[in-house]
Amino acid sequence: MDFTLPAPQMELLARCPLFAGCDEGAIHRALRDGGCTVAQFETGQILYQPHRFSRSLGVLLSGSVRVTRDALVISVLAPGELFGAAALFNDLPDYATTLTAAAPCRVVLLEQALVSRLMDEDARIRDNYIRYLSGRIRFLTGKVQSLAAPGVDGKLARFLLGRLTPDQPVLNVASAELARRLGISRASLYRAFELLENRGLITHENRTLRVTDFAGLESYPL
């Protein structure tokens, strides 16, 4: 089936971690493949849960998705982010987390067999996927560490390490949205900004957060 996406969503797909740097032909081939579907979810609908999920890699095109395990909010996905990697290339009967639409959203779902073909056909897609998985390992490691963090500065530090790299050190996000993702108040977030800025680890101006010292942030005391 050939799905036609609006230009902004095509651009988002082209910039997502799986297709970054690939030509449009690879994306159009994926959208025409029978292993690709586009789905809509309303606020509160479940995308994935431990005993009901698809062995597909998803790309969020619009809206937001909350990722939880039991009562713990692990992250909130924004447009352009991937989900579902934990369902691929294993025989486990359940999925690790619950994904819930936090706002009306649209997603592209790529079945496991299609992801395999795409990686065989284009080495950039293979390398992108490996890079994405490496980033997820780093993010989840930081998430575990942040559970024991005594302050919001540690929580912010681990969040930034899970999202940014020396090659991509900038995060553009509103303070209100970032506070919501971290589960803290805006006042607490601004205190965390001040603590990390005073150590020369980050800069913050308007919606732009930049990590200026990754080594220092990685060794930040928790």
WOCORFEN-V266907 format. One record per pair of residues at least 6 apart in sequence whose ideal C-beta (glycine too) atoms are under 8 Angstrom apart, sorted by sequence separation. I is the first residue (numbers start at 0). GAP is how many residues later the second one is. D is the distance in Angstrom with one decimal. If there is no record, write none. Layout:
BEGIN
i={I/I}
gap={GAP/GAP}
d={D/D}
END
This chain:
BEGIN
i={12/13/29/40/45/47/66/67/76/118/119/148/163/178/195/196/202/203/210/18/65/66/117/118/163/178/181/196/201/202/4/13/18/66/86/109/145/162/172/183/201/66/85/145/148/178/192/201/202/13/65/66/85/118/175/178/200/201/18/46/64/65/85/159/174/177/192/200/63/64/145/199/200/13/63/144/145/199/9/12/63/114/174/198/63/142/174/200/201/62/66/82/141/199/200/9/59/61/141/198/46/59/60/64/36/59/141/142/200/59/141/58/59/195/198/40/58/59/76/138/139/158/37/58/59/73/88/137/138/158/57/87/137/138/195/56/57/83/86/4/56/57/75/155/56/68/87/134/154/2/55/56/68/1/67/68/154/1/53/56/66/67/134/151/0/52/55/56/66/177/54/55/66/67/151/174/0/2/4/53/54/65/155/173/2/52/64/65/172/0/2/47/64/65/171/0/46/47/64/65/151/155/171/172/63/64/151/154/155/170/171/62/63/152/169/170/17/47/62/63/151/152/156/169/170/62/64/151/155/169/17/52/62/63/150/168/50/52/61/62/152/159/168/15/50/61/62/152/168/49/50/60/61/150/156/49/59/60/168/12/48/49/59/60/11/47/49/59/60/84/163/12/49/58/84/165/11/47/48/57/58/159/164/47/48/57/81/47/57/58/84/159/8/45/46/56/57/8/45/46/55/56/160/45/46/55/44/45/53/55/56/4/43/44/54/55/160/43/53/54/159/160/42/56/41/42/40/42/46/156/42/41/40/156/15/16/17/39/40/74/157/14/15/16/39/40/156/15/39/40/153/11/38/152/153/11/37/38/74/153/37/73/37/38/36/37/35/36/149/35/148/35/147/34/35/34/145/30/144/34/35/34/29/32/34/29/32/29/28/17/25/28/12/25/25/8/25/17/21/21/4/20/21/75/2/75/18/21/74/17/20/19/18/17/72/16/17/16/16/17/16/16}
gap={6/6/6/6/6/6/6/6/6/6/6/6/6/6/6/6/6/6/6/7/7/7/7/7/7/7/7/7/7/7/8/8/8/8/8/8/8/8/8/8/8/9/9/9/9/9/9/9/9/10/10/10/10/10/10/10/10/10/11/11/11/11/11/11/11/11/11/11/12/12/12/12/12/13/13/13/13/13/14/14/14/14/14/14/15/15/15/15/15/16/16/16/16/16/16/17/17/17/17/17/18/18/18/18/19/19/19/19/19/20/20/21/21/21/21/22/22/22/22/22/22/22/23/23/23/23/23/23/23/23/24/24/24/24/24/25/25/25/25/26/26/26/26/26/27/27/27/27/27/28/28/28/28/29/29/29/29/30/30/30/30/30/30/30/31/31/31/31/31/31/32/32/32/32/32/32/33/33/33/33/33/33/33/33/34/34/34/34/34/35/35/35/35/35/35/36/36/36/36/36/36/36/36/36/37/37/37/37/37/37/37/38/38/38/38/38/39/39/39/39/39/39/39/39/39/40/40/40/40/40/41/41/41/41/41/41/42/42/42/42/42/42/42/43/43/43/43/43/43/44/44/44/44/44/44/45/45/45/45/46/46/46/46/46/47/47/47/47/47/47/47/48/48/48/48/48/49/49/49/49/49/49/49/50/50/50/50/51/51/51/51/51/52/52/52/52/52/53/53/53/53/53/53/54/54/54/55/55/55/55/55/56/56/56/56/56/56/57/57/57/57/57/58/58/59/59/60/60/60/60/61/62/63/63/64/64/64/64/64/64/64/65/65/65/65/65/65/66/66/66/66/67/67/67/67/68/68/68/68/68/69/69/70/70/71/71/72/72/72/73/73/74/74/75/75/76/76/77/77/78/78/79/80/81/82/84/84/88/89/92/92/92/95/95/96/97/99/100/100/102/103/103/103/104/105/105/106/106/106/107/107/108/109/110/110/111/111/112/114/114/115/118}
d={6.0/7.6/5.6/5.9/7.2/7.2/7.3/6.3/6.0/5.2/7.8/5.2/7.3/6.3/4.6/6.5/7.6/7.8/5.9/6.6/6.3/4.6/4.8/4.0/5.9/4.8/6.8/6.3/6.2/4.8/6.9/7.3/5.6/4.8/5.7/7.5/6.3/6.1/8.0/7.8/6.4/7.1/6.3/5.0/6.7/7.4/7.3/5.5/5.9/6.9/5.3/6.5/4.9/6.3/6.3/4.5/6.9/6.2/7.9/7.2/7.1/7.8/7.5/6.9/5.8/6.3/4.8/6.5/5.7/4.2/3.9/6.4/4.9/6.1/6.3/5.7/7.2/5.9/7.9/5.7/6.0/7.3/6.0/7.9/7.8/6.8/7.4/5.0/7.5/7.2/7.3/6.0/3.8/7.0/4.9/7.1/5.3/5.6/7.4/6.7/6.3/7.0/6.1/6.6/7.9/5.4/5.0/6.6/6.9/6.8/4.5/7.5/5.3/7.6/7.8/7.5/7.7/7.8/7.8/7.9/7.7/7.3/7.9/5.9/6.8/6.2/6.8/6.8/3.2/6.0/6.6/5.0/6.1/7.0/7.7/6.2/4.6/7.5/7.8/7.2/7.7/4.5/6.3/6.6/5.0/6.9/6.5/7.6/5.6/4.8/5.6/6.1/4.9/6.3/6.3/7.1/6.9/4.6/7.1/8.0/5.2/5.1/7.4/7.1/7.4/7.5/6.9/6.1/7.5/7.7/4.9/7.8/5.7/7.0/5.1/7.7/6.6/6.8/7.4/6.8/6.1/7.4/7.1/5.6/7.9/5.5/5.3/4.9/6.2/7.3/4.8/7.2/6.8/7.9/5.3/7.6/7.4/6.4/6.0/4.5/4.5/4.2/5.7/7.0/7.7/6.2/6.8/7.3/7.5/7.6/7.7/6.3/4.4/7.4/6.3/4.5/7.0/7.2/7.3/4.9/6.6/4.3/6.4/7.0/7.8/4.3/6.1/4.5/6.5/5.0/6.9/8.0/5.2/6.6/7.5/5.5/7.9/4.1/7.6/2.7/4.3/7.0/4.6/5.1/5.8/5.7/6.7/5.9/7.5/4.3/7.8/7.5/4.7/7.8/7.3/5.2/6.2/4.5/7.4/6.1/6.6/7.5/7.9/6.2/8.0/5.3/7.9/5.6/6.3/7.2/5.3/7.1/7.0/6.5/6.4/5.4/6.0/7.3/4.5/4.9/4.5/7.0/7.8/6.9/7.3/6.7/6.3/4.3/5.2/7.5/6.6/5.6/4.6/6.6/4.1/7.4/7.5/7.0/7.0/7.0/4.2/4.8/7.6/5.7/6.6/5.8/7.2/7.9/6.2/5.0/7.7/7.2/6.7/4.9/6.8/6.7/5.9/6.4/7.5/4.7/6.6/6.3/5.5/5.3/6.3/6.9/4.2/5.7/7.0/5.4/5.8/5.5/7.1/4.6/5.1/7.7/6.3/7.3/5.2/7.8/7.7/6.1/7.4/5.6/7.4/7.8/8.0/6.5/5.4/7.1/6.7/5.7/7.3/7.6/7.5/5.0/6.8/5.5/7.9/4.6/7.2/6.4/5.5/6.2/7.6/7.5/6.6/4.9/7.1/7.0/4.7/5.6/6.3/6.5/7.4/3.7/7.5/7.6/5.9/5.6/6.1/3.4/6.4/5.2/8.0/6.7/7.7/6.1/7.9/7.9/6.9/7.9/6.7/7.3/5.4/7.3/6.7/7.9/6.1/5.3/8.0/5.3/6.2/7.0/7.7/5.0/6.9/7.8/7.0/6.3/7.2/5.7/7.1/5.4/6.1/5.9/6.1/7.9/7.2/6.9/4.3/7.7}
END
